[in-house]
Amino acid sequence: MALRTLASRKTLAAARPLARGVTTFTLPDLPYDYGALEPAVSGEIMRLHHQKHHATYVANYNKALEQLDAALAKGDAPAVVHLQGAIKFNGGGHVNHSIFWNNLKPISEGGGEPPHGKLGWAIDEDFGSFEALVKKMNAEGAALQGSGWVWLALDKEAKKLSVETTANQDPLVTKGANLVPLLGIDVWEHAYYLQYKNVRPDYLSNIWKVMNWKYAGEVYENAAA
C-alpha cells in the first residue's frame, strides 16, 4: 500500500495558476511505494525525503514566487533581487528531486539493469565502459564537499555525455542550458544518513542497484533526436 500524502496527488507538470496569475507547484507522486527500493534505500528515508524535504522545497518555492509577484507589482526592485536566492534554492530542490524520483526504480521492476540501446553505446564511447562511468560518478559524488548532486548529462552542443556536479540545490541548467540531466544522484546527507550514517561511498555504491536506466535512456533519445 502506498504511503503517500494527500499533498502529492498531482504531478510536477500539474502546476496551478492562482487568480492573480502566479503559477505554483505541487509535490509529485512517487512512481513506487516508499519501501520499494529496499534494501538499497530504506522506506524511512524515502518517506522523510519525499514528504518532508521535497515538500518543504515546494512550499517555500511557491511562497517565494508569490512574494516575487507582489514585489514586481509594487516595483520593489530590492525585494525582487533578494528573492532570487530563495527561488533558485527551493525551485532547484523541486526540479532536482522530481528528476531523482524518476531515476530510481524497484529491482523487481527492472531497477539496476544496465543501460542498453543508444545510451549504452554512448556511455561506452564517451567513458570507455559502463563500469568506468559508475566509478567516475561515485568518485565525484564522494568528493563533493558539503551538499549537492552528481549528474550524468548530455551536452547537446558537444553531442557527448559528461559527468557534472552541482552544489546545494543548484539545478544542472545553472552550469549551462546545453546540459540535459539524464540521471542525478542526491548526495545531501538527508538522502542517506539514517541508513548509511556518514559513509557516503556506501550509499553511492548501493544506489546503482535501483537505478532506472530505462528512464535515462528515454530522456537521452528524446534530447539527442
C-alpha positions in Angstrom: 0.0 0.0 0.0 1.4 3.4 -1.0 2.3 5.6 1.9 1.8 8.9 0.2 0.4 12.2 1.4 -2.7 13.9 0.0 -0.5 16.8 -0.9 1.3 14.6 -3.5 -1.7 13.8 -5.7 -0.6 15.9 -8.6 2.5 15.6 -10.9 5.2 18.1 -11.4 3.5 19.2 -14.7 0.3 20.0 -12.8 1.2 23.4 -11.6 -1.8 25.5 -10.6 -2.3 29.2 -11.6 -3.7 31.4 -8.8 -6.3 34.1 -9.5 -3.7 36.8 -9.9 -1.7 34.9 -12.4 1.1 33.3 -10.2 1.8 29.7 -11.1 2.5 27.5 -8.2 3.7 23.9 -8.0 2.6 20.7 -6.2 4.5 17.7 -4.8 4.6 15.0 -7.4 3.7 11.4 -6.6 6.5 8.8 -6.3 6.1 6.2 -9.1 6.6 3.4 -6.4 5.9 2.8 -2.7 8.3 4.2 -0.1 9.6 0.8 0.8 10.0 -0.5 -2.8 13.7 0.5 -3.1 14.8 -1.5 0.0 17.4 -2.6 0.9 19.3 -0.1 -1.3 17.4 2.8 0.2 15.2 2.4 3.2 11.5 3.2 3.3 12.0 5.5 6.2 14.5 7.6 4.2 12.2 7.7 1.2 9.2 8.8 3.3 11.1 11.6 5.0 12.9 12.6 1.8 9.7 13.0 -0.1 7.1 14.1 2.5 9.4 16.4 4.4 12.4 17.6 2.4 10.8 17.8 -1.1 7.5 19.0 0.2 9.3 21.9 2.0 11.1 22.9 -1.2 7.8 23.0 -3.0 6.1 25.1 -0.2 9.0 27.5 0.0 9.2 27.8 -3.8 5.5 28.7 -4.0 5.9 31.2 -1.2 8.9 32.9 -2.9 7.0 33.0 -6.3 4.0 34.7 -4.6 6.3 37.2 -2.9 8.1 37.9 -6.2 4.7 38.6 -7.9 3.9 41.1 -5.1 7.3 42.7 -5.3 7.0 43.1 -9.1 3.5 44.6 -8.8 4.9 47.2 -6.4 8.1 47.8 -8.4 10.2 46.8 -5.4 13.5 46.1 -7.1 15.5 45.3 -3.9 12.9 42.7 -2.9 12.9 41.2 -6.4 16.7 40.8 -6.2 16.6 39.4 -2.7 14.1 36.7 -3.7 16.3 35.3 -6.4 18.3 33.1 -3.9 15.1 31.5 -2.4 13.7 30.9 -5.9 17.0 29.3 -7.1 17.4 27.1 -4.0 13.8 25.9 -3.5 13.0 25.8 -7.2 16.1 23.9 -7.8 15.3 21.5 -5.0 11.9 20.8 -6.6 13.4 20.3 -10.1 16.2 18.1 -8.9 14.1 15.9 -6.7 11.4 15.5 -9.4 14.2 14.1 -11.7 15.7 12.0 -8.9 12.5 10.1 -8.1 12.2 9.0 -11.8 15.8 8.0 -11.8 15.1 5.2 -9.3 13.1 2.0 -9.8 12.5 -1.1 -7.7 14.7 -4.1 -8.5 11.6 -6.2 -9.1 10.6 -3.8 -11.9 14.0 -3.6 -13.6 15.8 -1.2 -11.4 19.6 -1.6 -11.6 19.6 -3.2 -15.1 22.4 -1.7 -17.1 21.6 0.7 -19.9 21.1 -0.6 -23.4 20.5 0.8 -26.8 21.7 4.3 -27.8 22.5 5.4 -24.3 24.5 2.2 -23.6 26.5 2.8 -26.8 27.1 6.4 -25.9 28.4 5.5 -22.5 30.9 3.1 -24.0 32.0 5.6 -26.5 32.4 8.6 -24.1 33.6 6.8 -20.9 35.1 3.5 -22.2 32.6 1.3 -20.3 29.6 1.4 -18.1 31.8 0.4 -15.1 34.1 3.3 -15.8 31.1 5.7 -15.8 29.9 4.3 -12.4 33.4 4.6 -11.0 33.7 8.3 -12.1 30.3 9.3 -10.8 30.9 7.6 -7.5 34.3 9.3 -7.1 32.9 12.7 -8.0 29.9 12.3 -5.7 32.1 11.1 -2.8 34.5 14.0 -3.3 31.8 16.7 -3.5 32.3 19.0 -0.4 29.1 19.7 1.6 25.8 19.0 -0.1 24.9 18.7 -3.8 24.3 16.5 -6.7 26.3 14.4 -9.2 24.8 14.1 -12.7 25.1 12.2 -15.9 24.3 14.8 -18.6 24.0 15.1 -22.3 25.9 18.1 -23.7 23.7 18.9 -26.7 26.3 21.3 -28.2 29.2 18.9 -27.9 27.0 15.9 -28.6 28.5 13.8 -25.9 27.9 12.7 -22.4 29.5 14.3 -19.3 29.6 13.9 -15.6 28.8 17.1 -13.7 28.3 18.2 -10.1 26.2 21.0 -8.7 26.3 22.4 -5.2 23.4 22.6 -2.8 20.2 22.5 -4.8 21.5 24.2 -7.9 19.9 22.5 -10.9 22.0 21.3 -13.8 20.9 24.2 -16.0 22.9 26.6 -13.9 26.0 25.0 -15.5 24.8 25.5 -19.0 21.5 25.5 -20.9 23.1 22.9 -23.3 23.2 20.3 -20.5 20.3 17.8 -20.3 20.1 15.9 -17.0 19.8 12.2 -17.7 20.5 10.9 -14.2 21.1 12.7 -10.9 22.2 11.3 -7.5 21.3 13.3 -4.4 24.4 13.4 -2.1 22.8 15.6 0.6 23.0 13.8 3.9 19.2 13.7 4.2 19.3 11.2 1.2 21.3 8.6 3.1 22.3 9.4 6.7 19.6 7.5 8.5 20.8 4.3 6.8 24.4 4.8 5.9 25.5 7.3 8.6 28.4 9.4 7.3 29.6 6.7 4.8 28.6 8.4 1.5 30.6 6.0 -0.7 28.5 3.0 0.6 25.3 4.9 -0.4 26.7 5.7 -3.8 27.7 2.1 -4.3 24.3 0.7 -3.5 22.0 3.2 -5.2 23.1 1.8 -8.6 21.1 -1.3 -7.7 17.9 0.6 -8.1 18.8 3.0 -10.9 16.2 3.4 -13.6 18.3 3.3 -16.8 15.2 2.9 -19.0 14.1 6.4 -18.0 17.5 7.8 -18.6 17.7 6.2 -22.0 14.3 7.6 -23.0 15.4 11.1 -22.0 18.6 10.7 -23.9 17.0 9.6 -27.1 14.4 12.4 -27.0 17.2 15.0 -26.3 19.6 13.6 -28.9 17.0 13.4 -31.6 
